[in-house]
Amino acid sequence: MAAEEPRPISSLMDLSGRVAVITGAAGHLGQAMASTLSELGCSVCLLDRNAEALEKSANQLRTKWNKPVEQLLIDLESEDERKNVLAWVTQKFGRADILVNNAGFVGDSALTGWVVPFEEQEIGTWRRAVEVNLTAAFHLSQVLSPLLRINSKGSIINVSSIYGVVGPDLALYQGTAMGNPAAYAASKGGLIQITRWLSTVLAPDIRVNCISPGGIARNQPEPFQERYIERTPMRRMGREEDFKGAAAYFASDLSAWVTGQNLMVDGGWTAW
């Protein structure tokens, strides 16, 4: 059998005709990934629970890249709402090629039992974090797998964290209202392992990989930023642009023979 003619990089990166489903798509990182895939020619389905931000993100994408964009308001804590995603994507596009499990449970100022000392972290809040960060990713991968299999080029991208790999240095947070809940670390670590599990079970039709971001600059208190940067080999915090290459790589045929991997995009944080 004659060897296939090698394709140029531009062809390997081309996502024209493909459809991506992205959770947490109205957030900073979700927007960056959606924009990346749209730029490469992909149609995108944006999933988020923030209606105003979701509408704004969708309109910005349509204007910037002139590619099809659909949005779905969804609470990823709801099993019933997650079940409806397959029918919705099928009705809107009739296919799905890429799933980005990006949504993350990070809490807010009104949430109890979250950013508190270990002894005060609440089981109810733990369950909510695991539901969004881990169970929803498992469930959506399961729900959408029939569509992802069809063209034998399916790609699932899970978004974990450095804290799914290493433990926290709590000294970073001293003097701030910030913290590092156990449920966040446990759910993100589980997401890395389900990546490995799914990669062998869903092969060869669907590839499953993971991106683990380090700290991204989001106007955190200056003492925290200074400590974090000092601890980072690249001597800065991350920015959304730093994740575009990883998203493009795992979503496209650039990584056609890559599955089960966890890529640390962290400025070297976990290399020490």
C-alpha distance (Angstrom), angle and dihedral (degrees) to the residues before:
residue distance angle dihedral
M1 . . .
A2 3.78 . .
A3 3.79 116.9 .
E4 3.78 116.2 -106.4
E5 3.77 116.4 -107.0
P6 3.82 107.9 -103.0
R7 3.78 112.4 -109.4
P8 3.80 121.5 -129.3
I9 3.79 119.0 -109.0
S10 3.79 90.8 -108.4
S11 3.80 90.0 59.4
L12 3.80 93.5 47.0
M13 3.81 90.0 52.9
D14 3.80 95.7 46.3
L15 3.82 112.2 112.5
S16 3.79 96.8 176.4
G17 3.80 111.1 147.2
R18 3.80 94.2 17.3
V19 3.79 126.9 113.7
A20 3.80 126.7 -142.5
V21 3.81 128.0 -162.0
I22 3.81 112.1 -155.4
T23 3.81 125.4 -172.8
G24 3.77 121.3 -154.4
A25 3.79 83.9 24.2
A26 3.80 96.3 155.5
G27 3.80 92.9 58.1
H28 3.79 125.0 92.6
L29 3.80 96.4 -97.4
G30 3.79 94.0 37.6
Q31 3.80 90.8 53.8
A32 3.79 91.5 50.7
M33 3.80 92.3 51.1
A34 3.81 93.2 45.0
S35 3.79 90.5 50.3
T36 3.80 91.0 49.1
L37 3.80 93.7 52.7
S38 3.81 92.4 43.6
E39 3.80 90.1 51.7
L40 3.81 88.7 54.5
G41 3.81 90.6 54.8
C42 3.80 101.3 -94.4
S43 3.80 126.1 142.2
V44 3.79 109.5 -131.2
C45 3.80 137.1 -149.4
L46 3.80 110.5 -157.2
L47 3.82 117.7 -153.3
D48 3.79 122.1 -171.2
R49 3.81 141.7 132.2
N50 3.82 95.6 -130.2
A51 3.82 104.9 88.0
E52 3.80 97.6 -170.0
A53 3.79 95.5 46.4
L54 3.80 91.0 43.6
E55 3.81 92.8 54.3
K56 3.79 91.3 46.8
S57 3.80 93.0 49.4
A58 3.80 92.6 48.5
N59 3.79 93.0 50.3
Q60 3.79 92.3 47.9
L61 3.81 91.5 51.7
R62 3.80 93.5 48.8
T63 3.79 91.3 50.3
K64 3.79 95.8 44.8
W65 3.81 102.3 43.8
N66 3.81 105.0 15.4
K67 3.80 92.1 -135.9
P68 3.83 127.8 133.2
V69 3.80 112.9 -82.4
E70 3.80 128.3 -178.6
Q71 3.78 127.1 179.5
L72 3.80 132.9 -154.3
L73 3.77 124.4 -165.9
I74 3.79 105.7 -140.5
D75 3.78 141.9 162.3
L76 3.79 104.7 -141.7
E77 3.80 90.7 -159.4
S78 3.81 87.2 70.5
E79 3.79 116.1 86.8
D80 3.82 90.6 -165.0
E81 3.80 92.9 53.9
R82 3.81 91.1 48.5
K83 3.81 90.4 52.3
N84 3.80 89.8 59.3
V85 3.81 94.5 58.7
L86 3.81 94.6 84.6
A87 3.80 93.7 55.5
W88 3.81 91.4 44.0
V89 3.82 94.8 51.0
T90 3.80 91.2 43.8
Q91 3.79 91.1 51.5
K92 3.83 93.4 46.9
F93 3.82 100.6 41.5
G94 3.80 110.8 -3.0
R95 3.80 90.7 -132.1
A96 3.79 145.1 50.6
D97 3.78 125.2 -159.6
I98 3.80 104.0 166.9
L99 3.80 132.4 38.2
V100 3.80 118.9 -170.0
N101 3.80 111.2 -166.9
N102 3.78 95.0 -161.3
A103 3.82 104.5 139.5
G104 3.77 113.7 114.0
F105 3.79 134.0 -170.3
V106 3.78 105.4 -128.5
G107 3.80 101.4 154.4
D108 3.79 129.7 -140.0
S109 3.78 139.5 -120.2
A110 3.81 92.2 -81.9
L111 3.81 94.9 53.6
T112 3.79 115.1 105.3
G113 3.79 126.9 -150.2
W114 3.81 94.0 23.4
V115 3.81 117.6 92.1
V116 3.79 94.1 27.3
P117 3.82 135.2 103.2
F118 3.79 114.5 -63.3
E119 3.81 93.6 -104.6
E120 3.82 90.3 57.0
Q121 3.82 98.6 47.6
E122 3.79 108.0 118.5
I123 3.79 127.6 -130.1
G124 3.81 91.5 -137.9
T125 3.78 91.8 56.0
W126 3.82 90.1 44.7
R127 3.81 89.4 55.3
R128 3.81 92.3 50.1
A129 3.81 91.8 51.5
V130 3.80 93.0 48.3
E131 3.82 90.3 47.1
V132 3.81 93.4 55.8
N133 3.79 101.4 32.9
L134 3.79 100.0 40.6
T135 3.81 115.7 5.6
A136 3.81 94.2 48.4
A137 3.81 91.0 51.0
F138 3.81 90.8 49.8
H139 3.80 92.0 45.7
L140 3.81 96.9 47.0
S141 3.80 90.4 47.0
Q142 3.80 87.9 53.1
V143 3.82 94.6 44.1
L144 3.81 95.1 48.4
S145 3.80 98.8 37.6
P146 3.84 93.5 96.7
L147 3.81 89.9 60.1
L148 3.80 94.4 39.9
R149 3.83 90.8 54.2
I150 3.79 97.5 52.9
N151 3.81 99.5 83.8
S152 3.83 95.1 31.0
K153 3.81 90.4 -125.6
G154 3.78 100.1 90.6
S155 3.79 118.3 148.6
I156 3.80 128.2 -167.2
I157 3.80 116.6 -167.3
N158 3.79 116.9 -167.9
V159 3.80 119.6 -163.9
S160 3.79 111.6 -144.7
S161 3.83 128.3 157.1
I162 3.77 143.1 -119.1
Y163 3.80 84.0 -101.1
G164 3.77 89.5 64.4
V165 3.81 85.6 65.4
V166 3.82 108.1 30.7
G167 3.78 136.5 29.3
P168 3.81 122.5 -106.0
D169 3.78 127.8 -98.2
L170 3.79 99.0 -137.3
A171 3.81 91.2 -166.1
L172 3.81 86.7 78.0
Y173 3.80 90.1 69.0
Q174 3.81 100.4 46.3
G175 3.78 112.7 130.7
T176 3.82 93.7 14.6
A177 3.80 135.6 92.0
M178 3.79 89.2 -119.4
G179 3.79 126.1 107.1
N180 3.79 146.0 162.7
P181 3.83 114.3 -116.0
A182 3.80 120.0 -152.9
A183 3.82 92.1 -129.8
Y184 3.78 91.7 60.1
A185 3.80 92.6 53.8
A186 3.80 94.7 42.9
S187 3.81 94.5 48.4
K188 3.80 92.8 46.4
G189 3.80 91.3 48.2
G190 3.78 88.9 50.8
L191 3.79 89.8 51.7
I192 3.80 90.3 58.3
Q193 3.80 91.3 51.5
I194 3.82 94.1 46.5
T195 3.81 85.5 52.3
R196 3.80 89.7 59.7
W197 3.80 92.6 43.1
L198 3.80 94.5 49.5
S199 3.80 92.4 44.4
T200 3.80 92.5 66.3
V201 3.81 96.8 35.2
L202 3.83 96.5 49.2
A203 3.82 96.7 39.6
P204 2.95 136.9 146.6
D205 3.81 96.7 22.2
I206 3.82 97.4 42.1
R207 3.78 127.7 37.5
V208 3.81 118.1 -153.4
N209 3.79 123.2 -161.1
C210 3.77 138.4 158.6
I211 3.81 137.5 -136.9
S212 3.82 117.5 -155.1
P213 3.80 111.4 -163.1
G214 3.75 125.5 -156.6
G215 3.78 122.2 -143.9
I216 3.79 115.0 -43.4
A217 3.81 119.9 -153.3
R218 3.82 107.7 -107.7
N219 3.82 103.7 155.7
Q220 3.80 92.6 -79.5
P221 3.82 117.4 172.8
E222 3.79 111.3 -70.3
P223 3.84 95.2 -119.0
F224 3.80 90.1 55.9
Q225 3.81 93.0 47.7
E226 3.80 92.2 48.8
R227 3.80 92.4 50.7
Y228 3.79 92.8 44.4
I229 3.81 93.8 50.0
E230 3.79 91.4 47.6
R231 3.82 88.4 54.1
T232 3.84 93.4 48.9
P233 3.84 120.4 85.4
M234 3.82 92.4 -145.0
R235 3.82 88.7 53.5
R236 3.78 97.6 -131.9
M237 3.78 140.9 73.2
G238 3.77 120.9 -106.1
R239 3.77 128.1 -93.8
E240 3.79 129.8 -156.9
E241 3.80 92.7 -102.8
D242 3.80 89.8 63.5
F243 3.82 90.2 71.2
K244 3.78 99.9 49.8
G245 3.81 93.8 86.1
A246 3.79 93.3 50.9
A247 3.80 91.6 49.1
A248 3.81 92.4 48.4
Y249 3.80 91.3 47.3
F250 3.80 98.1 50.9
A251 3.82 95.1 39.0
S252 3.79 96.1 51.1
D253 3.79 139.6 54.7
L254 3.79 88.6 -93.1
S255 3.81 84.0 89.8
A256 3.81 97.5 35.1
W257 3.83 91.5 134.9
V258 3.80 96.7 39.3
T259 3.79 123.1 96.0
G260 3.79 137.7 145.3
Q261 3.79 93.8 31.6
N262 3.80 132.0 136.6
L263 3.81 113.0 -152.9
M264 3.80 115.6 -157.6
V265 3.80 109.1 -144.4
D266 3.78 96.3 179.6
G267 3.80 111.8 117.5
G268 3.80 88.7 -103.0
W269 3.82 95.7 -56.6
T270 3.81 93.6 140.0
A271 3.81 94.8 40.7
W272 3.80 95.6 80.6
